[in-house]
Structure formats: C-alpha cells, structure tokens
Amino acid sequence: AYQVMQHLGLSQTEMAEQFAKWNNEELDSFLIEITRDILKYKDGKGFLLERIRDTAGQKGTGKWTAIAALQYGVPVTLIGEAVFSRCLSALKDERVHASRHLKGPSVKPKVENLQKFLSHIKHALYCAKIVSYAQGFMLMREAARENKWNLNYGGIALMWRGGCIIRSVFLGNIKDAYSRNPALSNLLLDDFFKKAIDAGQDSWRQVVAHAFLWGVPVPALSTALAFYDGYRTE
C-alpha cells in the first residue's frame, strides 16, 4: 500500500492521513496505527522514514511459521511471501545494481480518481488481511488434527487481541465466526468474511492489476489474491 501510494505521488503527510482514516474503519488495528505514526514522525531533519534504509532482517517467527506450513502441507502463502520480501529487501546492493540495468514498464502511475483508488487500496488491504488470517487458522487446524490437539480458535483470536502485535478489532469478528460455527473449516466460508470479500474484491483486483502494469511490487496483496482464486477453484 505504501509503495503504491508513493508511486502515485502522495506525500508522507497524505499517506499518514489515509492510514489514520483507515484505522477508524475496517482496518482498525495496531499495525495500521503505528504505520500512521511512523509516516508522520518528524525530527529536526525532517521525516524520519525517508532516511531509513529499506532493508529488513528477521527474528525468525515468520520463517518458523513458513517452515511449519511446509511441514504440514498448508499454503500459508502470505507469511511465506512476507519472509521472502524481507530477504529480497536485504539484497540492497544487488537491487541498486539491478535498478541500473533492468527496465520496467514505461507507463507512469496515474489514476483518474485518486480518492476512489485510495478506497480501492483500503479494500485490497482488508481482503488480503482476511486471507492471511484464514491461512493462519488453516495451519493451526491442520497442526491440531495431526497432533490431536483440541484448540479453541475463538479463544485464540481473543488472546491475540489482548496485547499481540497483530491485535485488532477484526479479531472479534473471528471469535464471532467460530462461535457461530466451531467446526468452521475456513474463515473465508463464514458469512461475515464472505460478504467482506464480495464487497472488496473488485477493488482488490484493481489495485493488484494496476500495480502490475506500473511495475510496483505488491507481493502480499497479489499472493493473497492468487490464493483466493485458487481456493475457490473446483
């Protein structure tokens, strides 16, 4: 979302305003909140984010989850893509060299209605977020089946809401889904989340399609969409 908005010419302040707006809507969460705060943070030299090197390390939790997904045979594609994106970001010197030799699309990112497209980005984030949680619960379900665990999935969602980095209002909707149907096979099949995807998927596709045409990497949004389309295929 950040890179798409950046390529559309939004300033740090304008992006912070969007995240602040989204944090009062469906995307209300700790990660959206701190993204807003980081985007608008300034010191004596200006915006701090603009001076942070775009490389990332990892503590290992994403890698462990991806390894577990492979071991259990569960397509947890978003976390896997997030880990690989961190690995790619760490290749800073190679990326700088490649940027001088590898060409992308010549078309300049542009939309007719910026506010409408920003709404598309919000819906794309929300849909991808739903898929990410759905994949996480798929992994837990398979691990529970193989290890003969009796997991309280609704209770797990509420536990995360208590102080985890992924805490969000959205977790209450997950608790409700498992309260309605403790045997729910996938969050995507719950009526609440199914309606949310139905409402947002056109926007989701617009953002991914435009990003591809502009040459802007959106690995999480695109892999989430690929999973969704694969999962709904007979």
N, C-alpha and C positions, 0 to 999 in steps of 0.2 A: 504494500500500500504506500509506504514511504517513497519508494523509488518511482512508482507510477506518478504520484503527486509531484515529486521533484521534477520529473521529466515534463510535466505539464506546466511547470514554471511557478508553482506555489512557493511562497516564502516559508521560512521556519515558523513565523507567527501564524500564517494562514493554515499551515498543517496542524499546529498546536490547537488552533480553534476548531478544526474538524474533529480531532481526537477528543477534545473537550465535549463537543456536541454529541459524538457517538457514545461517550461514556455516560450520557444521560438517557440513552436509548437502549436498544437491544444488546449492545456490546459492553454494557456496564461491567467493568472488571478491573482488577489490579493492574494488569499489563497495559490496558488501554490508558488507564490513569497515569501510570509512570511514563508512558510514551509521550503523553501530553506535557508532563512536567519537564522531561528531558528536552523535548523540542523547543520549549520556550525559555530554558535556562540560559542566562547570560551572566558573564563576569565582566571584568574591566576590558577584556579584549574582544568582546562580542559573544555571539552564540557559541557555546562550548561544543555542541555536537559537530559543527563544521570543522573542528580541529582534532577530532578523534579519528585515529587511523582505522580504516574499515577492515579490520581483521579480527577474528574471534577464536578463542580457544574453547575448551570444554572441560567440564568437571567429570563427565563420564556417564551421567544419568541417561542422556539421550542415547548414547552408544549402547549402554546395557539394555535399554528398552528395545532398541533395534535388534540386538543380538537375541534377546528373548523372543521377539516376534519371528525371527528366522527359525529359531529352535522349535517354536510351537506351530509354525506354518501359518501365521496370521499376517495379513497385509497391512501393517501399521506404516503406511507409506508417508504420512506427513512427518512423523518424528524421524523416520529414516532420511527423508529429504532435508529436514532441518539440520541433521547432523552433517550430511554431505555438503550443505551450503556453508556451514561453518568451516569445513575442511577446504572448500574452494576459496572462501574468504582469506584463509591463512596463506594462500599462494599469491601473496601481494606482488612480489617481484615478477613472477611469471605473468600475472594479469596485466601489470603495467607494460611489460614487453609485448604481450599479445595484443594489447589495445592499439599498438602502433602498426600492427601487421594484419590483423583480422578485421574485415569490414562487416558492418551490419546493414540494416535497411536504411535507405536514403530518406524515407519519409519522416517528417518532423511530427512528434506527438502533438495532436491538436484535436479538440472536440468542439462541437457546435454549442453545446450547453454544458458549461463547466459544473454548475450546481447539480444538474441531473447526473452527470458522470461521477461526481463525488458521492452521490447517493448510491450509485452502482457499486462503487468501491466498498461502501459500508456493508451492503448486502452480500458482496462477494466474501468479505471477511467473516461475516456471520455464518454463511453457508459452509465455508471451509472449517470454521471453528466447530460446527456441528459434526462434520465428518471426522475431525481429529478426535473428538471425544468418543464418537461412535467406534472408531478404531481402537481406542484405548480400552473401552469396555469389552470389545471383541477379544482382545488379548487376555484380559482378566477372566473372561468367561471360559476361554479355552484352557488357560492355566488351571482354573478351578475344576474343570472337567477331568483333566489328566491327573491332577493331584488329589482329586476327591475332596476339594475344599467346599465349604458352604459359605459363599460370600454374600454379604448384604450390600448390593450395589447402590441402593438408595442411600444407605448409611455412609458408604464410602464417599459419595458425592457431597454429602453434608460435612464430612470430616475435612475434605479439601476446602470447603468454604470457610472453615474456621481459622485459617492462617497460612494457607499454602500460596505459593507464587501464582498458581492458576486459579485462585479463588475468584468467583464472580457470581453475580445474581443468577446467571444462567444455570448454575449447579442446582438451584432449587427446582428448575424445570426437569432436570434429570431425575432428581428424587421423586418428583411427581410421576414421571413416566414409569419408574419401577414400582411405585405404589399402586398405580393403575394396573400394571401387569408385571408381577415379579418374575415371570418366565419370559419376558421380552427378549427376543433373540438379537435385536439390533435397534439402537436408538433411532435410526433412520425410519423405522417402521412405526414408531409412536406417532399418534395423530398430531401432537403439538409440533414435533420436529419435521414431520412430513409436510405440514402446512407451511412451516417456515422456509423449507427448501423450495416448495412450489412457488412461494411468493418472491423468493430471491434469486432463483436460478437463472432467469433471463439476464439479470444484472451481472451475476457471476460470470456467465458466458461472455458478456460484452467486455468485461474487464480483462479476462484471460485472452480473448481474441485480439483486442486492441494492443495489449502488452506484447503479444507475439509479433504482431505486424510492426510495432515500433521497435522491436528488439530489446524490450525491457524484461529482465528476468523476474518471473513471479513463480518460483518453484513450489511454494506451499499451496498457493491458490490453484495452480494448474494440476498438481498431483492429486489434490483433493477432488477436483472435477473429474479427472481421469478415473479415480476410484469410484466415484458416484456413478458415472456412466457404465463402468464395468460391473458394478454391483447390481445395477438394475437390468442388466442384460440376461436374457434367458439362457 
